[in-house]
Amino acid sequence: MPSVAQRKYALLFSLFLSLCAGLATLTPVSAAAPADAALSGSAIVSRAHEVAGGAVWQRPVTLHLRGRAIVYENGVLATRTVADHYEMWRVFPQWNTTAHNPSGKVRIDASSGGKTLFQIAYDGNNTYNQNGLVPGAKASVEWSEAFGFGIIRFALDKGFSITRLADDQVEGHPSFNVSVRDPAGSTTLFWIDSKNYAIRKVGFDTPRGWHERIYSDFKYHEHPHFQQATHVRLFYRGALTNDITWEQYDVNQPIADSVFVIDAPTTSQVEPAAGAKSP
């Protein structure tokens, strides 16, 4: 008959074997296989285009969004400003080879309680803000920090290259990560949901440092079929600067050229500008 010591040893050995069996079923994170490893970066982008709306999403004519935003200058909490009216008009280029230069036409207005917080516009040649025409050098810096996402619409065109990077996640959503290099030589990173192919994040370098935008709450506009993220957050050097909620949007509706020209105010009704702006 086994002794007490032998029975204790047998019990401990049995527990040890059970623990080893349990650990053997676990896969270390570092050894996890990438999702759909055979998919190329180009194939991933192609699927993202199709899910977002196909040809209409790739080459839209106009986009008009209305909503609200919270803005933090340089990400500092004490500068928090709420824009109860936040509006963007966009005329898209039909061809683009440089991700981080102004293209097409764009205007963004932010106001609170009827008072202007900031305005910024580009009419295809000139840049304007709430004070009117902006000199060229300053305008170049403004736009190099703003443009970037739209280049993925052209990523499958001639002259572009796409590299699949290591898989990642965005806010808990497993995501592919691809690098898009445009013909001008600049690089933009995109994180694309590996389940539904929604574009969840973009990242690129700017004069203000590394910039990221996280997209969520995707909705579809019908007639035409067009996917839009209705929640967009902007980060510079890791700090949140803009938290935007889009409540309404129209696709491919006419926008007058005059919308993109802002005249200098005759009297100042403009509040101090707050934080980063971005299309």
C-alpha positions, 0 to 999 in steps of 0.5 A, a space after each residue: 500500500 503506497 505511503 502518504 508521501 508516495 500518494 502526495 507525490 503521485 497527486 502532485 505529479 498528476 497536477 503537473 501533467 495536467 498543467 503541462 497539457 493545458 499550457 500546450 494548448 495555448 499559442 504564444 502571441 508571438 507565434 500566432 499566424 497572420 490572418 490570410 497570410 497569402 493576401 497581398 497588400 494590393 489585394 487587401 486594398 482592393 477589398 477595402 475599396 469594394 467594401 467602401 463603395 467600389 468605383 463611387 468611393 474610389 472616385 467620388 465627386 463631392 462630399 459634404 459633412 455636418 456634425 460636431 467636434 471637440 478640439 484640443 490645442 496641441 492635445 492639452 486638456 485645458 484648451 478643450 473647445 466644443 464646436 457644436 457646428 462642424 462642417 466640411 465641403 470637399 471636391 475630390 481630385 480625379 487623379 493624385 500622385 502626392 499624398 500630403 499636398 493639397 488636392 481638389 478643393 476643401 473647406 472646414 468651418 467650426 463654430 460654437 454658439 454661432 461664433 466662428 472658432 476657425 475656418 480653413 479652405 483651399 480653392 484649388 490654388 489659394 488657401 484661406 482662413 477666417 481672416 481671408 487669404 493665407 500667404 503661400 508658405 504658411 498655407 503649405 504647412 497647414 495642408 501638409 498636416 491635413 491631407 493623407 487619407 485620400 491617397 488610398 483611393 489611388 493606391 492601385 493606380 500606376 506608379 504606386 506601390 503597396 507593401 503588407 506590413 505586420 498584422 496589428 489591431 485597432 481598438 481591439 479590431 484585428 487589422 491588416 497594416 499596409 504601406 502605400 508609397 505614392 509616385 512622389 515618394 511619400 509613404 502613408 500607413 493604413 490599418 484595414 479591418 481583417 474581418 470587414 475591410 473597413 479602413 480603421 486608421 491612417 498614419 503619416 509623418 508631418 511637420 508637427 510629428 507623427 499623425 494618426 486618425 482613427 475611424 469608427 462608427 461606419 455608416 453607408 450612404 445610399 444612392 450612391 452607395 458610399 461608406 463613411 466613418 461617422 466618428 474620427 479622432 486625430 492624434 499628433 505625437 500620440 495626443 488627441 487633438 480633434 474628436 469629430 462626430 459626423 451626423 449628416 453627409 451628402 455624396 456627389 451633390 453640387 458644391 459652388 466654387 464660391 464655397 471655397 473662397 473666404 473673404 476677410 471679415 469686415 468686423 472681427 466676430 472670430 473667437 481664438 482659433 483652436 487646435 488642429 484642422 483636418 479634412 
